[in-house]
Amino acid sequence: MLTDRRNVIVMAGIPAIMQVMLDPATKFLKTGKKMLSTAIDLHRPEGEIAELFGNLQKRYLDVPMGSYPFIRDGRPGTQLVLRSIDAARLAEAENELKVQLAARGWI
């Protein structure tokens, strides 16, 4: 059942049913600026990257960042994700990160 109570829309949890319900619900959704993101996968443990990445986060407080550890091919790695609604600011932060990673030979 689709219920609109000012700013709440309730839908079924079953994906196939929810998809059918989503089309009529979209007219009630407000949209804003698109969130952009970029990701860099490194075969380095999160702990090795933490200080560098933390310092970058302090310089770009307006660019949300996250690090997500993974294991691929039996090796630890980390995915670094940067997000922003400002494409220029996102590119600036990404470029600075890549320069720092390249200086360490990590990319």
N, C-alpha and C positions, 0 to 999 in steps of 0.2 A: 504494500500500500504506500502510495506517495503522499506524504503529509507536509504541508508548508505552514510552519508556525513562525512567521516573521523572518527568522534567519536560520531555521533548522529544517533540513530535508532528510527524511528517514527513508531508507531503501532496504531492499532485501539483501541478505549477505551472500546469497548464491550468485556467483558472477554472471551467469547467463541471464538470470532474471533482473539483476541490477542493471545490466547493459540496456535492456529494454526500457527500464524505468528512467535511465539517465537522460535520454533524448528529450522527453517533455520537461524534465527538471532543469535543463540547461538555461532556459529562458529566465529562471529565477536567480541564476548565479551571476555575481558581479565579477568582472575581470579587471586586472590591473596590468602593470608592466610584467613582461615575461621574465622569469628567473632564468638566467643563463648559467651554465656550469661547464667546467672543464675538469678532466681527471688525468692524472699521471700515475702509471703503475711502475713501481720500482722493486727490484729484487733485493731489498734491504729490509731488515727488521725495523719495526716502528721506533724502537729505542734509539737506533742510529740516526734517525731523521728528526727526532723530537725537538732537539734544541734549535736546529736550523728552521724548522717549520714553525715552532713557537715564536721565534723572533720575527718571522715574516708576518705572522698573525698580529703581532703587536703593532707593526707598521701599517697594516691594512685592516683596521678595525671594522671598516664598512664592507669588507669582503668575507663573508662567512667561510670558514675552512674546516675540513675534517680529515682525519687519517683513519684508514680502515685496513687492519692487518689481514693477510691472507696467506695461504700456503698453496703453491703451484709447483708441480713437478718435484715435490718433496723439499722445496726451498721456501723460506719465509720471505714475505714481501709486504709492501704497504701501498695502498692506493691513496693518493693525495687528491682531494676534491676541493675546488674553489668555486664559489657561487656569487653572483651579483646580478642586479638588474641594470647595472651600468657596464656596457660592453667595453668601453675604454678602460675603466678602472679594473675590470676583470683581466683584460689583456696585459695591463701594466703589472699586476700582481703575478700573473702566470709567467710573464717574461722574466721578472726578477727571480722567481723560484727556479726556472729552468737555467738561468745563468749560474745560480748558486749550486745547483745540482751538477751541472756540467763542470764547474770548477773543481768539484770533488771526484769527478770521473764516474758519477752515478747514472748519467744519461749520455 
